[in-house]
Amino acid sequence: MAKGLQGCCWTMLLLLCAIQELGAWAMHTATESPGLGQPGDPTLLASGRVKRGWVWNQFFVVEEYTGTEPLYVGKIHSDSDEGDGSIKYTISGEGAGTIFLIDEITGDIHATERLDREQKTFYTLRAQARDRQTDQLLEPESEFIIKVQDINDSEPRFLEGPYIGSVAELSPIGTSVMQVMASDADDPTYGSSARIVYSVLEGEQHFTVDSKTGVIRTAVADLDRETQDRYEVVIRATDMAGQLGGLSGSTTVTIVVTDVNDNPPRFPQKMYQFSIIETAPVGTAIGRVKAEDSDVGENTDMTYQMKDEEGVEMFKVTTDSNTQEAVITVQKPLDYESKKVHTVVVEALNKFVDPRFVDLGTFRDQTIVRVSVLDVDEPPEFWPPSNTMEVQEDAHIGSIVGVVTALDPDTANHPVRYAIDRSTDTERIFDIDANTGAIVTGKVLDRETAGWHNITVLAMEADNHSQVSRASLRIRILDVNDNPPELATPYEAAVCEDAKPGQLIQTISVVDRDEPQGGHRFYFTLAPEATNNHHFSLLDVKDNTAAVHTQRVGFNRQEQDVYLLPILVVDSGPPALSSTGTLTIRVCGCDSTGAIQSCNSTAYAMSATLSPGALIALLVCVLILIVLVLLILTLKRHHKSHLTSEDDEDMRDNVIKYNDEGGGEQDTEAYDMSALRSLYDFSEIKGGDGGGGPGEGGNPASERHALPQWVQSPDLDFSVFRDYICRKVEQADEDLSVPPYDSFQTYAFEGSDSPVPSLSSINTWSSGSEQDFSYLGGWGPRFRQLAALYAGRRGEEDSEES
């Protein structure tokens, strides 16, 4: 407030409908100068101090007013108001003019709408006092608040539902399940409208709830999931601390009882019966049994096992992880004739056991499984199952190798017939007696050709050949001494002419196709026909080899260059067999070191004496000679082809083609006219023809100039050309390397409309032999030299004729 200008203050009367006291507060704001109060002003106390007014900046209004008339809120009043209506009261701010209306004259404020504290708890407004005439502010604008007073009009609500909790079965009393919470929209700071307590409406036999916290707990200790696996519990929340007249709300809580492993597995039956044929292979499933478990989840997982020795030996039990069933399978071949019924004990036990419930009993159960073996018609069985036999290779045809035996395992014991699978014995080396199973030889045996034979024997019922059994039989051919020993190779040895007595020439070894059990033992000696031999001796080394030595001093290959030494070899039998082999000994010339230089046999001497280096040098020389021969042949072929090309000169090689007119008579270098003239030299033709005399043959110039005047003669002979062509044809026929030569010529006709007559002598066919070339002079300077040439020739011909 400005100094010295403010002399009054707001005075407001706060009215609270039937709830607050009615009173009037006068508000006076003193100026900072102590002399602002006027004498006689009732606001001034005797002591001179300014009287303080009440704080008036809060009004209260009750929510949810249901009356028909506007609800009176309060009154604002200025000390300067004398009641004459000169002051106008106005308000502005939240809800001014809509929710709250003010009487401009009296300052009374009314609420025209129903208020809800839960939506808005207070409103802020500003009050003004203006001069009605000038509309000037008489008091500074002042702010005040209208608070909405709460009543218990909102019930508690469970906002987080639906609620689902869980608790393990057999949990002790007081086990916490879950917590529920309700909220109340009423003012928690005013009265007990928002004070909530919890209680159980339904399900109190099994669960309780803490009245203040809303925690739900178990009320009993024997909750059994197998009896009831879920409970619907209704929880109520009441405000006003549960007093009479309070509002309440409820919710349903679903409590699921979870499983614990408190139930052992139990077989529904104490005995199960199955049947299976005796020929069922190992691993065949016989049947399935299952133990029931009231628990769920992993508490129902179980394993099965055999509990007796017979069951463990004959059968196997496994657990199907998907169905928790016991699968019983065959573990050992069954035999109806041996045992028709098998009784085994199968035990089921839980895989996961809760130690808290061990005192409830053993978590396992047993049942009896009876397996009946069904009889089937089985094929015969070989007995004993031996699959190896032996026979001597010199056994006669029809000799017994051995006997196989097969029996019908069925009770009927049908007779058995035998046969050999001929796909395993295509050569029919063995036969079998169909009734007794005796295997005999069908052909002569030879161990050296085949030492083992593998055959398949068939056994079948006599009246049912579809019941067949097969057995593989190996027959070993035992060796007998039926092959004599032989020299390992056709031995050849060499002895020097100057050899000394006792010199080793050759070591002999032998081979024998037989394989005696005690090993080979061979004996060597000279054959009887070599008893008179005084040149060489044979020594048995006792290790199945023998050594040949010289017995005399020196040999002369001029007298005898080859010695044949027969050697007799005998094995140890039985029976002892022998053979005679021949050792060829050649007499050779040797150097001082004993190296063989030459023998009568060139090939043998070269192979025995030539060193690798000499052989390489010899091969190089041979290669050089081959290269030289090929080079000479190539050169000769090239020279022959050159000569042939010269002989094959064709007539068309003498035709000179040119289309250049030249440079006139001044051009003397364009062509060599003497070369052109020489082409018309047919002296050889005339000489060959026999025409003319020596004078004609000695004057080639006259012949050369007379050719252009050549005319067709009745006795003209073309034999020269014919002979030439025939000669060329013969040459082509004789030389096969020359391809056929095409001598066909094509001549183009230059046309008949040329302004210049032809210069060729070929067309000079007239009855007369003379032709006038004087017209060449009229062709211009370019043909002047040609005209002079023929004019000169014409003059020479005239002089000759004269």
Stockholm file with secondary structure:
# STOCKHOLM 1.0

chainA/1-802         MAKGLQGCCWTMLLLLCAIQELGAWAMHTATESPGLGQPGDPTLLASGRVKRGWVWNQFFVVEEYTGTEPLYVGKIHSDSDEGDGSIKYTISGEGAGTIFLIDEITGDIHATERLDREQKTFYTLRAQARDRQTDQLLEPESEFIIKVQDINDSEPRFLEGPYIGSVAELSPIGTSVMQVMASDADDPTYGSSARIVYSVLEGEQHFTVDSKTGVIRTAVADLDRETQDRYEVVIRATDMAGQLGGLSGSTTVTIVVTDVNDNPPRFPQKMYQFSIIETAPVGTAIGRVKAEDSDVGENTDMTYQMKDEEGVEMFKVTTDSNTQEAVITVQKPLDYESKKVHTVVVEALNKFVDPRFVDLGTFRDQTIVRVSVLDVDEPPEFWPPSNTMEVQEDAHIGSIVGVVTALDPDTANHPVRYAIDRSTDTERIFDIDANTGAIVTGKVLDRETAGWHNITVLAMEADNHSQVSRASLRIRILDVNDNPPELATPYEAAVCEDAKPGQLIQTISVVDRDEPQGGHRFYFTLAPEATNNHHFSLLDVKDNTAAVHTQRVGFNRQEQDVYLLPILVVDSGPPALSSTGTLTIRVCGCDSTGAIQSCNSTAYAMSATLSPGALIALLVCVLILIVLVLLILTLKRHHKSHLTSEDDEDMRDNVIKYNDEGGGEQDTEAYDMSALRSLYDFSEIKGGDGGGGPGEGGNPASERHALPQWVQSPDLDFSVFRDYICRKVEQADEDLSVPPYDSFQTYAFEGSDSPVPSLSSINTWSSGSEQDFSYLGGWGPRFRQLAALYAGRRGEEDSEES
#=GR chainA/1-802 SS CCTTTCCCCEEEEECCTTSSCCEEEECCCCCSSTTCSCTTCTTBCTTSCBCCCCCCCEEEEESSCCCSSCEEEEEEEETTCCSSSCEEEEEEETTBTTTEEECTTTCEEEECSCCCTTTCSEEEEEEEEEETTTCCEEEEEEEEEEEEECCSCCCCBCTTCSEEEEEETTCCTTCEEEECCCBCCSCTTSTTTTCCEEEEEECTTTEEECTTTCEEEESCSCCCTTTCSEEEEEEEEESGGGCTTCCEEEEEEEEEEECCSCSCCBCSCSEEEEEEETTCCTTCEEEEECCBCSSCGGGGCEEEEECSHHHHHHEEEEEETTTTEEEEEECSCCCTTTCSEEEEEEEEEESSCCGGGGGGCCSEEEEEEEEEEECCCCCCEESSCCCEEEEETTCCTTCEEEECCEECCSTTCCCEEEEECGGGCTTCCEEECTTTCEEEECSCCCTTTCSEEEEEEEEEETTEEEEEEEEEEEEEEECCSCSCCEESSCCEEEEETTCCTTCEEEEEEEECSCCCTTCCCCEEEECGGGTTCCSEEEEECSSSEEEEEECSSCCCTTTCSEEEEEEEEECCCSSCCEEEEEEEEEEEEECTTSCEEEESSHHHHHHHHCCHHHHHHHHHHHHHHHHHHHHHHHHHHHHHHHHHHHHTCCGGGGCCCCCCCCSGGGCCSSCCHHHHHHTTCCHHHHHHHTCSCHHHHTCHHHHHHHGGGCCCCTTCCCHHHHHHHHHHHHHHHHCTTSCCCCCCCCCCCCCSCCSSCCCCGGGCCCSSSCCCCGGGGGGCGGGHHHHHHHHHHHHHHHHHHC
#=GC SS_cons         CCTTTCCCCEEEEECCTTSSCCEEEECCCCCSSTTCSCTTCTTBCTTSCBCCCCCCCEEEEESSCCCSSCEEEEEEEETTCCSSSCEEEEEEETTBTTTEEECTTTCEEEECSCCCTTTCSEEEEEEEEEETTTCCEEEEEEEEEEEEECCSCCCCBCTTCSEEEEEETTCCTTCEEEECCCBCCSCTTSTTTTCCEEEEEECTTTEEECTTTCEEEESCSCCCTTTCSEEEEEEEEESGGGCTTCCEEEEEEEEEEECCSCSCCBCSCSEEEEEEETTCCTTCEEEEECCBCSSCGGGGCEEEEECSHHHHHHEEEEEETTTTEEEEEECSCCCTTTCSEEEEEEEEEESSCCGGGGGGCCSEEEEEEEEEEECCCCCCEESSCCCEEEEETTCCTTCEEEECCEECCSTTCCCEEEEECGGGCTTCCEEECTTTCEEEECSCCCTTTCSEEEEEEEEEETTEEEEEEEEEEEEEEECCSCSCCEESSCCEEEEETTCCTTCEEEEEEEECSCCCTTCCCCEEEECGGGTTCCSEEEEECSSSEEEEEECSSCCCTTTCSEEEEEEEEECCCSSCCEEEEEEEEEEEEECTTSCEEEESSHHHHHHHHCCHHHHHHHHHHHHHHHHHHHHHHHHHHHHHHHHHHHHTCCGGGGCCCCCCCCSGGGCCSSCCHHHHHHTTCCHHHHHHHTCSCHHHHTCHHHHHHHGGGCCCCTTCCCHHHHHHHHHHHHHHHHCTTSCCCCCCCCCCCCCSCCSSCCCCGGGCCCSSSCCCCGGGGGGCGGGHHHHHHHHHHHHHHHHHHC
//
